[in-house]
Every structure is written in structure tokens, then in C-alpha cells.
Amino acid sequence: MRLVCGVDEVGRGPLAGPVVAAAVVLDPTRRIDGLRDSKQLSPKARERLAEQIRRDALCFAVAEASVQEIDALNILQASLLAMARAVAQLDPQADFALVDGNRLPALDIPARAIIKGDCLEPAISAASILAKVYRDAWMMEQSRPYPGYGFDVHAGYGTPAHLSALQTLGPCPLHRKSFKPVRQAMALRSA
């Protein structure tokens, strides 16, 4: 049986936190209803589906690229790195990858990029859901060591409340210093 994995990433836009990718090989004998782009699902539906994916998929892996890697490489290259890491961690290894978007990470297997793949391919939808649930939970945990930023509310995205906290508190170690609003906040604090 040829194993095809879906691959997607979450967290390219936030000002803080890692970019997270997942790779999923669905089991053709265990149907998972309701798979779609994670952004189209409520948090409760994402959690329920993520649990089912982890239970019923043939295999899956979640990987990330750190804030330091994002700042060193740029967000696109860090996203591709996280995707490659997720695919490499699959056990058993996939034979082919379907990747959301228009760029392919460097993989050891053949792959095809699919624009809007998270809406078109169930395995990519599953990867989108796992990555989103993982990253949101990780960011929620960071609200304890870094109170005041609201990571548990906005997951690091540049909401007005987050931008206000960034101006007031300055950046913390989770902030992507290569992103303009963070650079601006750093410049204000050093002026």
C-alpha cells in the first residue's frame, strides 16, 4: 500500500511563538468525518477532530521551527523546515507528500504542492487541525511564564491587545524580532 501524507503548517502570521507543521497519513479503513481547513472549525470541533486523528490515523507527526530559526531563516524557510521535520518523523515513512500551498519543503520523498490543499485534501486538512491544536495549546501554556501578553487569547497574533501589550511590556523571548511590530517595540524601548 502506497502511503500518502498530508502536510500543513500553522503560525506564519503571529508575532510570537514557533511555526508548527504536521504530517498525517490517514487510514483508508477508518473514515474521519468533518475534516476541513482548521480555520473553518470551532476550537471545540478542532479538539474533537484532533483526538480522532491521533487515534485513527495510520501515523502522524508534529514538528516546529523555533522563534530563533524564524528570525535567522525568515518565516517561509522556517515553515518549510517545520514541514520537512514533520514528514521525516513519520513512522512508518510516507511514500508521497501532499503539501498545502505553492512551495515544497526539501523532502526525501516525491511531493506535490496544492494551493488551498487544506480545503481539498482530507490528509492536509488533518495536518492543519493537528498543527493548529498543538500550537494553540503551546501558546496557551506560555501565558503563565509570560503573563500580560494575552497569549492564551490571541496565540501570538497581532491583535490590538497584543500590540498594546508589546508597546507596554516590550518583547519577551517568544517574540519574533524579525517581524516589524516587534522591531518597532524594541526600538521604542531602546530610545
C-alpha positions as CSV (number, residue, x, y, z in Angstrom):
1,M,0.0,0.0,0.0
2,R,1.3,3.4,-1.0
3,L,1.4,5.8,2.0
4,V,0.5,9.4,1.2
5,C,0.8,12.0,3.8
6,G,-0.8,15.4,4.0
7,V,1.3,18.3,5.3
8,D,0.4,21.7,6.5
9,E,1.7,24.4,8.8
10,V,0.2,26.9,11.3
11,G,1.6,30.1,12.7
12,R,3.2,32.0,9.9
13,G,1.4,35.3,10.8
14,P,1.8,35.6,14.5
15,L,4.3,38.0,16.2
16,A,5.3,35.3,18.7
17,G,5.9,31.6,19.1
18,P,7.1,28.9,16.8
19,V,5.7,27.9,13.4
20,V,4.2,24.4,13.7
21,A,3.7,21.8,11.0
22,A,2.1,18.4,11.0
23,A,2.1,15.4,8.6
24,V,-0.6,12.9,8.6
25,V,-1.2,9.6,6.8
26,L,-4.9,8.7,7.1
27,D,-6.0,5.1,7.4
28,P,-8.4,4.4,4.4
29,T,-10.3,1.9,6.6
30,R,-11.1,4.5,9.3
31,R,-13.0,7.4,7.9
32,I,-12.9,10.7,9.8
33,D,-15.9,12.9,9.1
34,G,-15.7,16.7,9.2
35,L,-12.2,17.2,8.1
36,R,-11.6,20.7,6.7
37,D,-9.2,23.7,7.0
38,S,-8.6,24.2,10.7
39,K,-9.5,27.9,10.4
40,Q,-13.1,26.9,9.4
41,L,-13.7,24.9,12.6
42,S,-14.6,26.0,16.1
43,P,-12.0,25.3,18.8
44,K,-14.2,22.5,20.2
45,A,-14.6,20.9,16.8
46,R,-10.8,21.1,16.2
47,E,-10.1,19.4,19.6
48,R,-12.6,16.6,18.9
49,L,-11.2,16.0,15.4
50,A,-7.6,16.2,16.6
51,E,-8.3,13.5,19.1
52,Q,-9.9,11.3,16.4
53,I,-7.0,11.9,14.0
54,R,-4.4,11.0,16.7
55,R,-6.5,7.8,17.4
56,D,-7.4,6.7,13.9
57,A,-4.7,8.0,11.5
58,L,-2.2,5.4,10.3
59,C,0.6,7.7,11.6
60,F,1.2,11.4,12.3
61,A,3.9,13.8,13.4
62,V,4.0,17.3,14.7
63,A,7.2,19.5,14.4
64,E,8.1,23.1,14.8
65,A,10.7,25.7,13.9
66,S,11.6,27.9,16.8
67,V,11.4,31.7,17.1
68,Q,15.2,31.8,16.7
69,E,15.0,29.8,13.5
70,I,12.3,32.1,12.2
71,D,14.4,35.1,12.9
72,A,17.5,33.5,11.3
73,L,15.9,32.0,8.2
74,N,12.7,34.0,7.6
75,I,9.2,32.8,8.2
76,L,8.8,31.0,4.8
77,Q,12.0,29.0,5.2
78,A,11.2,28.2,8.8
79,S,7.8,27.0,7.7
80,L,9.3,24.7,5.1
81,L,11.8,23.4,7.7
82,A,9.0,22.6,10.2
83,M,7.2,20.7,7.4
84,A,10.3,18.7,6.5
85,R,10.8,17.8,10.1
86,A,7.2,16.6,10.5
87,V,7.4,14.4,7.4
88,A,10.8,13.0,8.5
89,Q,9.3,12.0,11.9
90,L,6.5,9.8,10.4
91,D,6.6,6.2,11.3
92,P,6.1,4.4,9.0
93,Q,7.6,6.8,6.5
94,A,5.3,8.1,3.7
95,D,5.9,7.4,0.0
96,F,4.5,10.7,-1.2
97,A,3.5,14.0,0.3
98,L,0.7,16.4,-0.5
99,V,1.7,19.8,0.8
100,D,-0.6,22.8,1.4
101,G,0.4,25.9,-0.5
102,N,2.6,26.7,-3.5
103,R,6.0,25.8,-2.2
104,L,7.5,22.4,-1.3
105,P,9.9,21.7,1.6
106,A,13.1,19.7,1.0
107,L,11.8,16.2,1.4
108,D,13.3,12.7,0.8
109,I,10.1,11.6,-1.0
110,P,8.2,12.9,-4.0
111,A,5.7,15.6,-3.2
112,R,3.1,17.9,-4.8
113,A,2.1,21.4,-3.6
114,I,-1.7,22.1,-3.6
115,I,-3.0,25.6,-3.3
116,K,-5.9,25.5,-0.8
117,G,-5.0,21.9,-0.1
118,D,-6.3,22.2,3.4
119,C,-9.8,22.6,1.8
120,L,-9.3,20.0,-0.9
121,E,-7.4,17.0,0.6
122,P,-8.5,15.3,3.8
123,A,-5.0,14.4,4.9
124,I,-3.9,18.0,4.5
125,S,-7.0,19.1,6.5
126,A,-6.0,16.6,9.2
127,A,-2.5,18.0,9.3
128,S,-3.8,21.6,9.5
129,I,-6.0,20.6,12.5
130,L,-3.2,18.8,14.4
131,A,-0.8,21.7,13.9
132,K,-3.4,24.3,15.0
133,V,-4.4,22.4,18.1
134,Y,-0.8,21.8,19.1
135,R,0.3,25.4,18.5
136,D,-2.8,26.9,20.3
137,A,-2.2,24.7,23.3
138,W,1.5,25.6,23.4
139,M,0.8,29.3,23.2
140,M,-1.9,29.0,25.9
141,E,0.8,27.4,28.2
142,Q,3.1,30.4,27.6
143,S,0.6,32.8,29.2
144,R,1.9,31.5,32.6
145,P,5.6,32.3,32.2
146,Y,4.8,35.4,30.1
147,P,1.8,37.0,31.7
148,G,0.4,40.2,30.4
149,Y,0.7,39.5,26.7
150,G,-2.5,37.5,26.3
151,F,-1.0,34.5,24.5
152,D,-3.9,32.4,25.8
153,V,-6.3,34.7,24.0
154,H,-4.7,35.5,20.7
155,A,-2.0,32.8,20.3
156,G,0.6,35.4,19.4
157,Y,-1.3,37.0,16.5
158,G,-1.0,40.8,16.2
159,T,-4.3,41.8,17.7
160,P,-4.8,45.3,19.1
161,A,-4.5,43.9,22.7
162,H,-1.2,42.1,21.8
163,L,0.2,45.2,20.1
164,S,-0.7,47.3,23.1
165,A,1.0,44.8,25.5
166,L,4.0,44.7,23.2
167,Q,4.3,48.5,23.5
168,T,3.8,48.5,27.3
169,L,5.9,45.4,28.3
170,G,8.3,45.2,25.3
171,P,9.1,42.0,23.6
172,C,9.6,38.7,25.5
173,P,11.8,35.8,24.4
174,L,8.8,34.3,22.4
175,H,8.6,37.4,20.1
176,R,9.9,37.2,16.6
177,K,12.4,40.0,16.5
178,S,12.5,40.0,12.6
179,F,8.8,41.0,12.5
180,K,8.2,44.7,12.0
181,P,5.8,45.4,15.0
182,V,8.3,43.6,17.3
183,R,11.3,45.5,15.9
184,Q,9.3,48.8,16.4
185,A,8.5,47.9,20.0
186,M,12.2,47.1,20.6
187,A,13.3,50.4,19.0
188,L,10.8,52.4,21.2
189,R,12.2,50.7,24.4
190,S,15.8,51.4,23.5
191,A,15.1,55.1,22.5
